[in-house]
Structure formats: C-alpha cells, structure tokens
Amino acid sequence: METNKENLIENLKIAFIYGKNAVDGVNKDGQIEKIYKDEIDTAHYFYMKEFLETHFLDSKTLQNLKDKHDVNSIFFEIQQLGHIVFAENTSTPNLKTGLLYIPTSISDKQCHSLDLFRQKLAKENYTVTLLSNLFRTEDGVLMGTQKIGSPDILKNLTEIDQER
C-alpha cells in the first residue's frame, strides 16, 4: 500500500473507482483515477469542469453539466454510469472527511479497489459519508440513503459475493 506523503488521501480532491461501463470507449473496471488538489485549492466543481474537458466525452449528460456549476449532479451522473466517486471535503485538518457516491451495483474489481481505498481511509483516520440508492425526484431533487461513520461502513460493500 502507498505510504509516501504525496499519496495521502488528504492530498486528493476527487477519486474515481471505475466500474464495468466503458469510459470514452475504454473499460477501466476496478481502476482508480485520482485528481489531486492544486497548490491553490478551489471548489470541486472547477476540478470537474477541467476533468470533463478530456474525460467522459462520450457522455452527453456529463458534458452538458460541466458548465452548470453543479458538482453534485456531476457526481450523481458518474455514479449512475456505474462508477464510484470519492470527494475529499476536509475543512478542518483534525477531522478528515470525504463523500462516497456509490452506484446501485458494483463489480468484483470495484469491490477489490474499494476495499484497498477503504483501508487507506481507515489508516488516515477518515470519516466518510456514504451516499447510495441515489435517484432524482420528479422535481429534480437528489434523494437517497446517507450513512456516516468510519470507513468500516464500507465493509459490507467490499465483501465479494460468491454469487456475483
């Protein structure tokens, strides 16, 4: 597992754990892609706007969202495509926190990568907010299940089901 300082989760802004659905024609199932914080940090939206200039070009929905200043909708749509999104949102150095947008179904390779990521979150003493079962109401409001706790709340997601 990574141990050098530059690979700490606290230096991340956003991470993706890709699922089975191809991204720009490439299957990245189980791969983790990281967006690190710039020297002068800014809102998640600006990182995603730049990221979407060269990624998810095959998703019209995401490309239409990149100019709307709504990062939660961007993260929602990415998880709708079957990918896990992690947004580091620590505002107080003594309380490390992050959001995880979890799709309805995750692959075995995602489970494995999520478990490695969970171990890193635990090692770095993170509190996570798990957002799952996400959907939009008729009025466009984002709804779902929210669970907050230690990275151990991810354990039931990372245990690979033999029937899968």
SVG drawing of the C-alpha trace seen along z (x, -y; Angstrom):
<svg xmlns="http://www.w3.org/2000/svg" viewBox="-42 -29 49 47">
<polyline fill="none" stroke="black" stroke-width="0.4" points="0.0,0.0 1.2,-3.5 2.9,-5.2 4.7,-8.3 3.2,-11.7 2.2,-12.8 -0.1,-9.7 -2.1,-10.6 -5.9,-10.9 -5.8,-14.3 -3.9,-15.5 -6.7,-14.2 -9.7,-16.3 -11.6,-13.6 -11.1,-9.9 -13.0,-7.5 -13.2,-3.8 -14.4,-2.8 -17.0,-0.1 -17.7,2.2 -19.2,-0.6 -16.6,-1.9 -15.3,-5.5 -14.6,-7.0 -14.5,-3.5 -12.1,-2.1 -13.1,0.5 -11.4,-0.6 -13.2,1.7 -11.6,1.6 -9.1,-1.1 -8.7,-4.1 -8.2,-7.5 -7.2,-10.4 -7.4,-14.2 -5.0,-15.8 -5.5,-19.2 -3.8,-22.2 -1.4,-24.3 -4.2,-26.9 -7.2,-24.7 -10.6,-25.6 -14.1,-24.1 -14.7,-20.5 -16.7,-22.0 -13.7,-23.6 -11.7,-20.4 -14.5,-18.5 -15.0,-21.1 -11.4,-20.8 -11.5,-17.0 -14.5,-16.7 -12.7,-18.6 -10.8,-15.4 -12.8,-12.6 -16.3,-11.2 -16.5,-12.8 -18.9,-10.0 -21.5,-11.2 -23.7,-13.9 -25.3,-14.4 -22.0,-15.0 -20.7,-17.2 -23.9,-19.3 -23.4,-19.6 -19.8,-20.8 -20.9,-24.4 -23.8,-24.4 -21.8,-24.8 -23.5,-21.8 -20.8,-19.3 -23.3,-17.1 -25.2,-16.5 -21.9,-15.6 -21.0,-13.1 -24.6,-11.7 -24.4,-11.1 -21.0,-9.5 -22.3,-7.0 -25.4,-6.4 -22.9,-5.2 -21.7,-2.6 -18.6,-4.3 -17.8,-5.1 -16.9,-8.8 -14.9,-10.0 -14.8,-13.7 -12.4,-14.7 -14.0,-17.5 -11.9,-18.1 -12.3,-21.7 -10.7,-21.1 -7.4,-19.3 -8.2,-17.5 -11.4,-16.0 -10.7,-14.3 -13.9,-13.7 -15.0,-12.5 -18.1,-11.7 -18.6,-8.5 -21.2,-8.3 -21.9,-4.5 -23.7,-3.1 -26.5,-0.6 -24.3,2.3 -20.5,2.6 -18.3,5.1 -15.9,7.5 -12.9,5.5 -14.5,2.3 -15.1,4.2 -11.4,5.1 -10.3,1.5 -12.9,0.0 -11.6,2.3 -8.0,1.0 -9.3,-2.5 -11.3,-1.8 -8.1,-0.5 -6.3,-3.7 -9.2,-5.8 -9.1,-3.9 -5.3,-4.2 -5.6,-8.0 -8.5,-8.2 -11.2,-9.5 -14.9,-9.8 -16.9,-9.0 -20.4,-9.9 -21.7,-7.1 -24.4,-8.2 -26.2,-5.3 -29.6,-4.3 -29.5,-7.7 -32.3,-9.0 -33.9,-12.2 -37.5,-13.1 -39.9,-14.4 -38.8,-17.9 -35.2,-17.1 -34.2,-16.8 -31.4,-14.4 -32.5,-11.8 -31.1,-8.5 -29.6,-6.9 -26.9,-8.6 -24.7,-6.9 -21.9,-8.5 -19.1,-6.7 -15.7,-5.2 -14.5,-3.6 -15.8,-0.3 -19.3,-1.2 -17.9,-0.2 -17.1,3.3 -20.4,4.8 -19.8,3.3 -16.3,4.7 -17.0,8.3 -17.2,10.0 -20.4,12.0 -19.7,15.5 -22.9,15.4 -22.0,12.2"/>
</svg>
